Amino acid sequence: MSKRIIQGREVGEAEVDAWVAEAEAGYDVEELRKRVAGGRPGRGAEPSQVIPVRLTAEELAAVMERAEREHLNRSEAIRAALAEWSRAA
C-alpha cells in the first residue's frame, strides 16, 4: 500500500480507521457550523469563487516579490493586480 501524506506528514492506518469510525458515527451539524463560523471573513454579499490558475516559476516569483514589497499575501497581491487592470480598461 502507498503512503498517505497529509500536510507533509505520514498518516497511519490506525488514524485513518479512527477518522472512518468518527464519520460513520455521524457528526453534530450544529457543532460543525460553530467551527466554521470563525473562518475567513466574506469578501462580498455572495460566496467567493476559488479559481485555479497555473503560473510559471517566474510569474509566481514576480507575484511574490511584489506582494512582499507591498506587505500583501499572494491572494491580496493577485486581487490588487486584477483591480489595477480593470481600472485601466
TORKOL-4160 file (C-alpha; in steps of 0.2 Angstrom, whole numbers, padded with zeros to 4 digits, m for minus):
89
<pt num="1" X="0000" Y="0000" Z="0000"/>
<pt num="2" X="0006" Y="0018" Z="m0004"/>
<pt num="3" X="0010" Y="0030" Z="0010"/>
<pt num="4" X="m0003" Y="0043" Z="0014"/>
<pt num="5" X="0004" Y="0060" Z="0017"/>
<pt num="6" X="m0007" Y="0074" Z="0023"/>
<pt num="7" X="0000" Y="0092" Z="0026"/>
<pt num="8" X="0018" Y="0085" Z="0024"/>
<pt num="9" X="0016" Y="0071" Z="0037"/>
<pt num="10" X="0013" Y="0052" Z="0035"/>
<pt num="11" X="m0004" Y="0046" Z="0041"/>
<pt num="12" X="m0005" Y="0029" Z="0048"/>
<pt num="13" X="m0019" Y="0016" Z="0045"/>
<pt num="14" X="m0025" Y="0017" Z="0064"/>
<pt num="15" X="m0028" Y="0036" Z="0061"/>
<pt num="16" X="m0037" Y="0033" Z="0045"/>
<pt num="17" X="m0048" Y="0020" Z="0054"/>
<pt num="18" X="m0052" Y="0032" Z="0068"/>
<pt num="19" X="m0057" Y="0045" Z="0055"/>
<pt num="20" X="m0068" Y="0032" Z="0047"/>
<pt num="21" X="m0076" Y="0027" Z="0063"/>
<pt num="22" X="m0079" Y="0045" Z="0068"/>
<pt num="23" X="m0088" Y="0048" Z="0051"/>
<pt num="24" X="m0098" Y="0033" Z="0052"/>
<pt num="25" X="m0104" Y="0038" Z="0069"/>
<pt num="26" X="m0110" Y="0054" Z="0062"/>
<pt num="27" X="m0107" Y="0072" Z="0065"/>
<pt num="28" X="m0116" Y="0086" Z="0076"/>
<pt num="29" X="m0120" Y="0098" Z="0062"/>
<pt num="30" X="m0123" Y="0112" Z="0074"/>
<pt num="31" X="m0105" Y="0110" Z="0081"/>
<pt num="32" X="m0098" Y="0110" Z="0064"/>
<pt num="33" X="m0107" Y="0126" Z="0060"/>
<pt num="34" X="m0099" Y="0134" Z="0076"/>
<pt num="35" X="m0082" Y="0129" Z="0070"/>
<pt num="36" X="m0084" Y="0136" Z="0053"/>
<pt num="37" X="m0092" Y="0152" Z="0059"/>
<pt num="38" X="m0074" Y="0158" Z="0065"/>
<pt num="39" X="m0067" Y="0155" Z="0047"/>
<pt num="40" X="m0062" Y="0168" Z="0034"/>
<pt num="41" X="m0072" Y="0184" Z="0033"/>
<pt num="42" X="m0083" Y="0185" Z="0017"/>
<pt num="43" X="m0077" Y="0196" Z="0003"/>
<pt num="44" X="m0094" Y="0201" Z="m0003"/>
<pt num="45" X="m0113" Y="0198" Z="m0002"/>
<pt num="46" X="m0111" Y="0181" Z="m0011"/>
<pt num="47" X="m0098" Y="0167" Z="m0008"/>
<pt num="48" X="m0081" Y="0170" Z="m0017"/>
<pt num="49" X="m0076" Y="0158" Z="m0030"/>
<pt num="50" X="m0059" Y="0149" Z="m0030"/>
<pt num="51" X="m0051" Y="0150" Z="m0047"/>
<pt num="52" X="m0036" Y="0139" Z="m0050"/>
<pt num="53" X="m0023" Y="0147" Z="m0060"/>
<pt num="54" X="m0006" Y="0140" Z="m0067"/>
<pt num="55" X="0009" Y="0151" Z="m0066"/>
<pt num="56" X="0027" Y="0148" Z="m0071"/>
<pt num="57" X="0040" Y="0149" Z="m0058"/>
<pt num="58" X="0045" Y="0166" Z="m0065"/>
<pt num="59" X="0027" Y="0173" Z="m0064"/>
<pt num="60" X="0025" Y="0167" Z="m0046"/>
<pt num="61" X="0041" Y="0174" Z="m0041"/>
<pt num="62" X="0036" Y="0191" Z="m0048"/>
<pt num="63" X="0019" Y="0190" Z="m0039"/>
<pt num="64" X="0028" Y="0185" Z="m0023"/>
<pt num="65" X="0041" Y="0199" Z="m0024"/>
<pt num="66" X="0028" Y="0212" Z="m0027"/>
<pt num="67" X="0017" Y="0205" Z="m0013"/>
<pt num="68" X="0032" Y="0206" Z="m0001"/>
<pt num="69" X="0036" Y="0224" Z="m0006"/>
<pt num="70" X="0018" Y="0229" Z="m0003"/>
<pt num="71" X="0016" Y="0219" Z="0013"/>
<pt num="72" X="0002" Y="0208" Z="0005"/>
<pt num="73" X="m0001" Y="0190" Z="0004"/>
<pt num="74" X="m0001" Y="0181" Z="m0013"/>
<pt num="75" X="m0020" Y="0182" Z="m0014"/>
<pt num="76" X="m0021" Y="0200" Z="m0010"/>
<pt num="77" X="m0007" Y="0204" Z="m0022"/>
<pt num="78" X="m0016" Y="0195" Z="m0036"/>
<pt num="79" X="m0033" Y="0204" Z="m0032"/>
<pt num="80" X="m0024" Y="0221" Z="m0032"/>
<pt num="81" X="m0016" Y="0217" Z="m0049"/>
<pt num="82" X="m0033" Y="0212" Z="m0056"/>
<pt num="83" X="m0041" Y="0228" Z="m0049"/>
<pt num="84" X="m0027" Y="0239" Z="m0057"/>
<pt num="85" X="m0030" Y="0230" Z="m0073"/>
<pt num="86" X="m0049" Y="0233" Z="m0073"/>
<pt num="87" X="m0047" Y="0252" Z="m0068"/>
<pt num="88" X="m0035" Y="0254" Z="m0083"/>
<pt num="89" X="m0049" Y="0247" Z="m0095"/>
